[in-house]
Amino acid sequence: MVFVLIRSALYSVQGIAMETKDGRISQAMIKYIAGLPAESVVDIGGVVTVPDQPVDSATQKMVEIHISSLHCMVKARLALPFQMEDACRPESGLETDVGEYNEEDGAPEGEDGVIRVGQKMRLDYRWLDLRTPANQAIFRIESMVGCLFRECLMKKGFVEIHTPKLIGGASEGGSDVFTLDYFGQPACLAMSPQLHKQMTAACSGFERVFESGPVFRAENSNTRRHLCEFTGLDLEMVIQEHYDEVLDVMSDMFIYIFDGINERCKEELERVREQHPFEDLKYLRPTLKLTFAEGCALLREAGIEQGDYEDLSTTNEKKLGNIVKKKYGTDFYFMDKYPLAVRPFYTMPDPNNPKLSNSYDFFIRGQEIVSGAQRIHDPDLLEERATAHGIPLDDIKAYVDSFRHGAQPHGGGGIGLERVVMLFLGLPNIRKTAWFPRTPKRIAP
């Protein structure tokens, strides 16, 4: 008799091969099955039966397959760098979401003496790591988030756009872009679709646009929440009466996504929970809205230093998230009316308070997932604000010129897909939600 674990995508089941009197399963066959390398691809026939007791090693615990035939389609030839059993072990508490990230984090053996697979090893052999049920679930959930994002916005009259990722070097400039030679001209990889989504929404008559595409950041940030390349979910829309329209669309969209995950991904959520236990995301209807000043006041009430016109540090964002969760019972909220001085030059000032702006951030579990605003659509004001920020006007000429032929009031925001999934699932590291992460220390596989 031989036991085998058969896995397909999210699910696994135990198989049993026993010698039969009719010779269909011989002793030689059993020996052959037992000698197959782990991770070989097989075609199995058999009868599904109920085991005497639940099968702890498989996701399908109340059934097993009595094998009547087995054909090896592809034999795994190389010794595995790690065992899938070790890669599937629960990881609760092994890694926190604070402090600088070290690629070597995650010792192969924990304090309990159980062998586990470290994050570096997982990423070095990502094609194997992706086979675990938890990873199969994570990336199916991530796929669903992209689907729900598109689905929700198309219902609201948005048009999907596809903007260039090769940008003229002077368009975005600065130290945070990857530069390259474009047939003798300086160019860079786009760090956002900002210019082109504004052009299409406000200047070209499409009014409501969105995009899902790669975003590149040349930031040497070795943290658990930053990537050098990630998938951006961007939207931009014309404002009819008030910039709160943007906030309403953004809030509705996130609720649609959260509800969709909970309704359509029940099996996937359970597979994630088995390896990465997490608390369900708490969110309100309507979404909790705070002003930036109210958020600062909550921090000060808790004895934390925070000025009304100072930007929030990552530490204070997390502390505020804990305060909001305790006070309002939600992991998801947004803050409005950020100080103008801490926002990009193209952010529209608050008409009622020149020190503030029509800008916002959304948060999940105390971490920012969206930064957005109403944009300045008047070219003269845009030049004035750029000068105040010390930005040479020649560097943004193409951007400013796009508003000289009539541009509607508009606003929008950009979302990091991997970060949303990471925070929804309570995962401690964004590398767990990136297919093949690109960080300052990793560019392969």
CORPE-V919999 format. One record per residue. RES is the residue in three letters. PHI is phi in whole degrees, 0 to 359 (none if undefined). NEAR is the number of other ideal C-beta (glycine too) atoms within 10 Angstrom. D_LAST is the distance of its C-alpha to the last C-alpha in Angstrom with 1 decimal. Layout:
# CORPE-V919999
res=<RES,RES>
phi=<PHI,PHI>
near=<NEAR,NEAR>
d_last=<D_LAST,D_LAST>
This chain:
# CORPE-V919999
res=<MET,VAL,PHE,VAL,LEU,ILE,ARG,SER,ALA,LEU,TYR,SER,VAL,GLN,GLY,ILE,ALA,MET,GLU,THR,LYS,ASP,GLY,ARG,ILE,SER,GLN,ALA,MET,ILE,LYS,TYR,ILE,ALA,GLY,LEU,PRO,ALA,GLU,SER,VAL,VAL,ASP,ILE,GLY,GLY,VAL,VAL,THR,VAL,PRO,ASP,GLN,PRO,VAL,ASP,SER,ALA,THR,GLN,LYS,MET,VAL,GLU,ILE,HIS,ILE,SER,SER,LEU,HIS,CYS,MET,VAL,LYS,ALA,ARG,LEU,ALA,LEU,PRO,PHE,GLN,MET,GLU,ASP,ALA,CYS,ARG,PRO,GLU,SER,GLY,LEU,GLU,THR,ASP,VAL,GLY,GLU,TYR,ASN,GLU,GLU,ASP,GLY,ALA,PRO,GLU,GLY,GLU,ASP,GLY,VAL,ILE,ARG,VAL,GLY,GLN,LYS,MET,ARG,LEU,ASP,TYR,ARG,TRP,LEU,ASP,LEU,ARG,THR,PRO,ALA,ASN,GLN,ALA,ILE,PHE,ARG,ILE,GLU,SER,MET,VAL,GLY,CYS,LEU,PHE,ARG,GLU,CYS,LEU,MET,LYS,LYS,GLY,PHE,VAL,GLU,ILE,HIS,THR,PRO,LYS,LEU,ILE,GLY,GLY,ALA,SER,GLU,GLY,GLY,SER,ASP,VAL,PHE,THR,LEU,ASP,TYR,PHE,GLY,GLN,PRO,ALA,CYS,LEU,ALA,MET,SER,PRO,GLN,LEU,HIS,LYS,GLN,MET,THR,ALA,ALA,CYS,SER,GLY,PHE,GLU,ARG,VAL,PHE,GLU,SER,GLY,PRO,VAL,PHE,ARG,ALA,GLU,ASN,SER,ASN,THR,ARG,ARG,HIS,LEU,CYS,GLU,PHE,THR,GLY,LEU,ASP,LEU,GLU,MET,VAL,ILE,GLN,GLU,HIS,TYR,ASP,GLU,VAL,LEU,ASP,VAL,MET,SER,ASP,MET,PHE,ILE,TYR,ILE,PHE,ASP,GLY,ILE,ASN,GLU,ARG,CYS,LYS,GLU,GLU,LEU,GLU,ARG,VAL,ARG,GLU,GLN,HIS,PRO,PHE,GLU,ASP,LEU,LYS,TYR,LEU,ARG,PRO,THR,LEU,LYS,LEU,THR,PHE,ALA,GLU,GLY,CYS,ALA,LEU,LEU,ARG,GLU,ALA,GLY,ILE,GLU,GLN,GLY,ASP,TYR,GLU,ASP,LEU,SER,THR,THR,ASN,GLU,LYS,LYS,LEU,GLY,ASN,ILE,VAL,LYS,LYS,LYS,TYR,GLY,THR,ASP,PHE,TYR,PHE,MET,ASP,LYS,TYR,PRO,LEU,ALA,VAL,ARG,PRO,PHE,TYR,THR,MET,PRO,ASP,PRO,ASN,ASN,PRO,LYS,LEU,SER,ASN,SER,TYR,ASP,PHE,PHE,ILE,ARG,GLY,GLN,GLU,ILE,VAL,SER,GLY,ALA,GLN,ARG,ILE,HIS,ASP,PRO,ASP,LEU,LEU,GLU,GLU,ARG,ALA,THR,ALA,HIS,GLY,ILE,PRO,LEU,ASP,ASP,ILE,LYS,ALA,TYR,VAL,ASP,SER,PHE,ARG,HIS,GLY,ALA,GLN,PRO,HIS,GLY,GLY,GLY,GLY,ILE,GLY,LEU,GLU,ARG,VAL,VAL,MET,LEU,PHE,LEU,GLY,LEU,PRO,ASN,ILE,ARG,LYS,THR,ALA,TRP,PHE,PRO,ARG,THR,PRO,LYS,ARG,ILE,ALA,PRO>
phi=<none,219,256,227,257,252,234,216,54,284,242,220,216,276,244,233,244,234,298,248,293,280,84,297,243,266,298,295,295,298,296,296,298,297,270,292,295,302,75,290,265,231,245,242,241,174,246,280,229,265,287,294,215,305,268,292,278,240,288,268,275,254,220,212,248,274,288,250,205,211,238,277,279,218,269,291,262,269,295,288,291,205,273,299,301,290,289,262,293,304,239,304,82,285,218,262,257,241,82,291,271,246,304,274,304,98,294,301,237,279,296,276,81,273,288,229,258,290,298,298,298,301,286,296,238,302,299,279,301,293,282,295,305,297,290,303,287,304,279,287,295,299,299,295,300,299,295,292,303,295,299,297,290,293,294,266,87,278,247,281,240,225,261,291,258,264,238,304,307,279,289,241,41,88,273,264,240,274,263,204,266,246,52,90,251,290,213,210,275,297,270,186,270,312,300,284,287,292,302,286,283,265,251,244,87,280,68,226,225,214,211,239,193,289,231,239,229,272,257,277,256,265,239,272,232,243,228,278,221,214,265,266,252,247,218,213,210,288,261,276,231,212,291,300,302,294,297,295,297,298,296,302,296,294,299,300,293,298,299,297,299,295,274,258,236,300,297,296,298,293,296,296,300,299,256,231,304,210,277,302,291,262,214,254,233,289,298,298,241,238,278,301,297,295,297,297,296,298,294,295,299,270,83,254,290,196,274,293,243,256,292,284,282,301,297,290,299,292,296,296,301,293,296,297,299,290,278,245,71,223,267,234,200,222,242,241,64,289,301,299,294,257,247,300,299,273,279,288,295,290,296,262,206,296,277,250,220,276,220,206,226,256,229,234,50,78,233,291,241,220,234,208,187,284,264,286,252,267,298,293,294,298,294,299,289,296,298,297,271,76,265,300,295,297,289,239,303,298,295,294,299,294,258,275,248,96,228,279,303,202,201,180,188,233,239,267,303,298,290,300,294,304,284,301,271,64,278,273,212,293,295,283,244,252,305,226,302,243,230,304,250,215,226,208,284>
near=<9,18,14,19,14,18,17,8,11,17,14,19,20,18,20,15,23,10,14,12,6,6,9,11,22,12,9,9,18,16,10,14,19,12,9,16,12,12,15,13,11,16,9,16,10,17,9,10,11,8,14,7,8,10,18,7,12,20,16,16,15,10,14,22,19,14,24,13,12,19,9,14,8,9,12,13,7,7,7,14,13,18,13,18,13,15,23,22,16,14,21,12,9,17,18,10,19,12,10,9,22,11,16,10,17,18,11,12,11,14,7,6,6,11,14,19,23,18,23,16,18,20,19,16,16,16,8,18,20,14,14,22,23,23,23,19,24,24,17,17,20,23,14,18,24,15,14,20,24,16,14,19,22,13,11,14,9,23,14,11,21,10,18,11,14,10,23,14,16,17,18,20,17,10,8,14,20,14,13,12,9,13,5,5,10,12,19,23,19,23,20,18,27,20,19,22,24,24,21,20,27,26,17,14,10,17,18,19,27,24,22,19,16,13,21,21,19,16,16,12,16,13,16,21,20,17,24,20,17,21,22,19,25,24,27,29,26,20,21,9,7,12,20,16,16,24,21,12,20,22,21,17,23,24,17,17,22,21,13,17,22,13,8,15,19,9,13,23,18,13,24,25,17,16,18,19,12,16,8,12,17,13,19,14,9,9,18,19,15,19,15,23,16,12,26,23,14,18,18,13,10,14,6,14,9,19,10,14,14,13,14,21,10,13,11,18,18,17,18,23,21,12,17,21,16,9,12,14,11,17,23,24,23,21,24,22,20,25,20,21,13,14,22,16,17,23,21,24,18,19,8,7,11,9,12,22,23,27,27,26,21,21,25,23,20,21,16,19,24,23,17,24,22,25,27,26,22,14,16,11,14,22,17,13,20,20,12,11,12,7,17,11,12,7,15,20,13,13,20,16,10,19,22,11,8,9,21,15,19,24,29,27,22,20,24,24,21,23,22,25,25,27,26,28,22,19,22,22,20,23,24,25,27,24,12,14,21,17,21,14,13,17,11,8,9>
d_last=<39.6,35.8,33.7,30.2,27.9,26.8,24.1,23.4,21.4,23.3,25.9,26.8,30.2,31.9,33.3,36.3,37.5,41.1,43.3,45.7,49.3,48.8,46.1,43.3,41.3,42.4,41.8,39.8,37.6,37.1,36.1,33.7,32.0,31.9,30.2,27.3,23.9,22.2,19.9,21.9,22.7,26.5,29.3,31.9,35.5,37.8,40.0,38.9,41.1,41.7,40.9,43.5,41.4,38.2,35.0,33.1,29.9,29.3,29.1,32.1,34.6,37.8,37.2,36.1,36.1,38.6,36.9,39.1,36.6,33.0,31.2,27.8,25.9,22.8,22.8,19.7,20.1,17.8,18.7,16.7,15.0,16.8,19.5,19.2,22.5,21.3,18.3,21.0,23.5,24.9,23.5,26.3,27.1,24.4,22.9,24.9,24.1,25.9,25.3,22.5,19.2,18.0,14.5,16.6,18.6,19.3,21.1,20.7,24.4,26.3,29.9,31.1,29.8,27.5,24.1,21.2,17.4,16.3,13.9,11.7,11.7,11.0,7.8,6.8,7.8,7.4,8.9,11.8,12.3,12.7,15.6,17.8,20.8,20.2,16.8,18.3,21.0,19.3,17.4,20.7,22.5,20.2,20.9,24.5,24.6,23.6,26.2,28.9,28.3,29.0,31.8,33.6,33.6,34.7,37.6,38.5,38.8,35.5,34.0,30.3,29.3,26.4,26.4,24.8,21.7,23.0,25.8,28.6,28.0,31.3,30.7,28.5,28.4,28.0,25.5,23.2,21.9,19.4,21.8,21.7,24.4,25.7,28.0,29.7,29.7,27.9,25.4,22.8,20.2,22.2,22.2,24.3,26.3,29.4,31.5,31.0,31.5,34.6,35.8,35.4,36.9,39.7,40.5,39.9,41.7,38.9,39.7,36.9,33.3,29.8,26.3,22.9,20.1,17.4,18.6,17.5,18.8,18.7,20.0,19.3,19.7,18.2,19.6,19.0,19.7,18.1,15.0,14.6,13.8,15.4,17.6,21.2,24.2,27.0,30.7,33.8,37.3,40.9,43.2,46.5,48.5,46.5,42.9,43.0,42.2,38.6,38.5,40.1,37.5,34.6,36.2,37.1,33.5,32.0,34.8,34.1,30.4,31.3,34.0,31.8,29.2,32.0,33.8,31.1,28.5,30.7,29.0,25.6,27.0,28.5,25.3,23.7,26.9,26.9,23.9,24.1,27.9,28.8,31.9,32.5,32.3,35.8,36.8,40.2,41.9,42.4,39.6,40.9,41.5,42.3,43.2,41.4,44.8,45.1,41.7,42.8,46.1,44.4,42.5,45.7,47.6,45.2,45.9,42.7,43.2,42.2,44.0,44.6,43.2,40.3,36.7,35.3,33.0,30.1,32.2,35.2,33.2,32.3,35.9,37.3,35.1,36.8,40.2,39.8,38.7,41.8,44.2,43.1,41.1,38.1,34.4,34.2,36.3,36.5,38.3,40.2,42.0,39.8,41.5,41.3,40.5,37.1,35.9,34.7,37.5,37.4,38.3,41.8,44.3,46.2,49.6,51.4,50.0,48.7,46.7,44.6,42.3,41.6,38.1,36.4,33.4,32.5,31.3,29.9,30.6,31.5,28.4,28.5,26.7,28.7,30.5,32.9,36.4,39.1,38.5,41.2,42.4,45.3,44.4,47.0,45.9,42.3,43.3,45.4,42.6,40.2,42.9,43.3,39.6,40.0,37.8,39.2,40.5,39.4,35.7,36.1,38.8,36.9,36.1,39.8,41.2,39.6,42.0,45.2,46.0,46.4,43.7,44.1,43.5,40.0,37.3,34.0,30.8,27.1,25.1,21.6,20.5,18.1,20.8,23.5,21.8,21.0,24.7,26.3,24.8,25.6,22.1,21.7,18.2,16.6,13.1,14.7,15.4,12.3,10.2,6.8,8.7,9.3,11.8,13.8,12.0,8.3,6.6,3.0,0.0>
